[in-house]
Amino acid sequence: MPSSRFFQNLVQRIQQTALVLAVVFLTSLAAWAGGIVVPENSRLDINSGTLNLELDGNSGDVENHGIITTTTGTIRLNGNWTSVGPGTYSGGTDSVVQFTSTASKAYTLGGSQDTFYHFQHTGSSTLTLGTTDPANTTVAIQGTFLNS
């Protein structure tokens, strides 16, 4: 009978395979989703594509335990962004992360480093920036910060 470790490895491989398929899709197209979780030891490369996490006006959240990157692409969300543990985001030149909502949202880091190029918050909501691990958390905005 296979061990529990075998099943844990199998589940991790399935998650990574699903993420690779998503990466292939996002590389050249726009994608829409109601939210996304990037598992630890996984990578989501949006490159020059667009990831829309604002499906049908519902909250589209990002929960990042792995690595998310864009080169010139855009991530649009009207939910919360949470980086957990080793989760990091790296935005290349001209990449954009947009928070748009009429309800209050949170951007929370948990001991990671996120580097944005353009960071935008629009709408009548309040965006709360926070961390669960202030001593080990860094946020860098290398381009513009827009709050309107």
N, C-alpha and C positions, 0 to 999 in steps of 0.2 A: 504494500500500500504506500502511495506517495506521502512524503512528509508535509507538514504545514509550511515549511520553508519552500518546498516545491511549488505549492499553490500561491504563496506570496510572490515568488519569482514569476510565475505564469501571469498573475494579475498585473504585475508591473510591466511585463513585456506587452501585454494587450493594451495597456494604457499608452505606452510609448509608441506602439504601432498606430493606434488611433490618432495620436498627436502628429506623427509623421504624415499621415494622410491629410490631416487638417492643414499642415504646413504646405504641402504640395498644392492644395486648393487655394490657400491664401496668397501664395507667391504671385499669382497673376490675376486674381479676381477679387471682387469685393465679397465679403461674407457677412451674414447676419446671424446673430445668436442672442439668446436670452440671458446669457452669462457663460463664463468659462472658468475652469479650474485647470491650472498647469501643475501637474504633479512634480514632486521633488525628483531631481535627476532627469528632467525632461526639458525640452526647449521648444518654444514657439517662435518661429521666424516669420514675421509679417512682411518683411522687406518693403517693397513699394506698393503693396496692396492696401486694402482698407478693411478693418474689422469693425463692424457696427454692432455694438452691444446695447441697442436701444429698440428692441423688437416690439412692435405694437404698443409703444408707450409704457411697456413694463420695465421694471428695473433690470438692467443688464450689469451684473457684477463681474469683477475680475478677482480671482483668488489665486495668487501666484506663489507657488512653492519652488518653482524652477527658474527658467530664464525666458524672458520675453524680449525680442529685439525687433526694431524697425530700422530701415535705412532711410527711406523717404516716405514711408507709409503713414497711415493715420489710424488711430484707435479712437472710436467715438463711443462713449458710454453715458448712461443716465443712472447708473447704479453706483455702488461702492467699489473702491480699489483697495485690496489688502495684499501686501507682500508679507509672506510668512517665512520665518527662519532664513534659509539661504536664497529665497526668492528675490530676483533682481530684474529690473527693466533697463534696457539701454536703447536710447533713441538716437538714430543717426541724424546727420544734417538734414534739415527741413522736415523731419518727422513731427507729427502733431498728436498730442493726446488731448481730447476734448471731453470735459464733463459738462453735460447739458441737462438741466432738470429744474422742476419747480418745487421739488421736495428736498429737504436737507440730505446731504450725502457726506461720506467720510472717505478720506484717503489715509490709510493706516499702514505704517511700516513696522516690521518686527525684526529688527536686527539685520538690515540689508542695505544695499546701496542702489538707488534708482537714479538714472541720469536721463533727464528729459531735454529735448531741444526746444520745442514750442509746447507750452503747457497752457491750456485755455479752460476757463470756467465761465460759462454763460448761463443765463436764466435767472429766475428770481429766488433761487435756493441759496442756502449757506453751505459752503464746502469747508469741512473741518479737516485740517491736516494734523496728524498725530502719529505717535509711535508707541509701541509696547516695550521698546528697548532703546532709550535715548543715548546710551553710551556707545552703541554699536550701529547707529543708523545715520545715513547720509542721503540727502536729496540734493541733486544738482540740476539747475535749469541753465542750459548753455545758450539758449536763444532768447525767446520772449516769454514773459508771463502775462497773460491777459485775464483779468477778472472783470466781467461786465454783466 
